[in-house]
């Protein structure tokens, strides 16, 4: 898929993960201050073929653990319109944006 297709697919995956993500944000947290990045390896059918891999820690270990747990609960991932999930997808989560 192209760039726009990837963005649409990525947002579908992110919303799937966010449904499972529970994290309390304190009033002093700012958007962009804490971001965690995970890489997820997928089979063609959207099933996760390995544990989510932490690429960049947010600085909030509890948030990182919550994101990993939420990613694991979103299995299989939605299938893109092309009918085949990508081999890997990189997902970024910000605790402040997660509340939106």
C-alpha positions as CSV (number, residue, x, y, z in Angstrom):
1,X,0.0,0.0,0.0
2,X,1.0,3.6,-0.5
3,X,1.5,6.3,2.1
4,X,-2.1,7.3,2.5
5,X,-3.2,3.6,2.6
6,X,-0.6,3.0,5.3
7,X,-1.8,6.0,7.3
8,X,-5.4,4.8,7.2
9,X,-4.3,1.2,8.2
10,X,-2.0,2.6,11.0
11,X,-4.9,4.6,12.5
12,X,-7.1,1.5,12.4
13,X,-4.4,-0.5,14.3
14,X,-3.8,2.3,16.8
15,X,-7.5,2.6,17.6
16,X,-7.7,-1.2,18.1
17,X,-4.8,-1.0,20.6
18,X,-6.1,2.2,22.3
19,X,-9.4,0.4,23.2
20,X,-7.3,-1.9,25.4
21,X,-5.1,0.9,26.9
22,X,-5.8,2.2,30.3
23,X,-3.3,4.7,31.7
24,X,-3.8,7.6,34.1
25,X,-2.4,10.9,32.8
26,X,-1.4,13.5,35.4
27,X,-2.1,17.2,34.8
28,X,1.6,18.1,34.4
29,X,2.1,15.7,31.5
30,X,2.5,17.4,28.2
31,X,1.8,15.9,24.7
32,X,5.1,14.7,23.2
33,X,6.9,14.5,26.5
34,X,6.5,10.7,26.9
35,X,6.3,8.6,23.7
36,X,6.8,4.9,23.4
37,X,7.5,3.1,20.1
38,X,6.9,-0.6,19.5
39,X,7.6,-2.7,16.4
40,X,5.1,-5.5,15.9
41,X,5.9,-8.4,13.5
42,X,2.8,-9.8,11.7
43,X,1.7,-12.7,9.7
44,X,-0.3,-12.0,6.5
45,X,-3.6,-12.6,8.4
46,X,-2.8,-9.9,10.9
47,X,-1.8,-12.3,13.7
48,X,1.2,-11.2,15.7
49,X,4.1,-13.6,15.1
50,X,6.4,-12.4,17.9
51,X,6.2,-10.4,21.1
52,X,5.9,-6.6,20.5
53,X,9.4,-5.2,20.4
54,X,10.1,-2.0,22.4
55,X,12.1,0.3,20.1
56,X,11.9,3.5,22.3
57,X,10.9,3.7,25.9
58,X,8.7,6.5,27.0
59,X,10.5,7.1,30.3
60,X,7.3,5.8,32.0
61,X,7.9,2.0,32.5
62,X,4.3,1.5,33.6
63,X,3.0,3.2,30.4
64,X,5.3,1.1,28.2
65,X,4.0,-2.1,29.9
66,X,0.4,-1.0,29.4
67,X,1.0,-0.3,25.7
68,X,2.7,-3.7,25.2
69,X,-0.3,-5.4,27.0
70,X,-2.8,-3.5,24.8
71,X,-0.9,-4.4,21.6
72,X,-1.0,-8.1,22.6
73,X,-4.8,-7.8,23.2
74,X,-5.3,-6.5,19.7
75,X,-4.5,-9.8,18.1
76,X,-5.1,-10.3,15.2
77,X,-4.6,-6.8,13.9
78,X,-7.2,-5.5,11.4
79,X,-6.5,-6.5,7.9
80,X,-5.7,-3.6,5.5
81,X,-7.8,-3.2,2.4
82,X,-5.1,-4.8,0.3
83,X,-6.0,-8.1,2.1
84,X,-2.5,-8.7,3.5
85,X,-1.1,-7.3,6.7
86,X,2.5,-5.8,6.5
87,X,5.3,-7.9,7.8
88,X,6.1,-5.3,10.5
89,X,4.4,-2.2,11.7
90,X,5.8,0.5,14.0
91,X,3.4,2.1,16.4
92,X,4.0,5.2,18.5
93,X,1.9,6.0,21.6
94,X,1.8,9.1,23.7
95,X,-0.1,8.8,27.1
96,X,-1.5,12.4,26.7
97,X,-2.8,11.7,23.2
98,X,-4.2,8.3,24.2
99,X,-6.8,10.1,26.3
100,X,-8.3,11.9,23.3
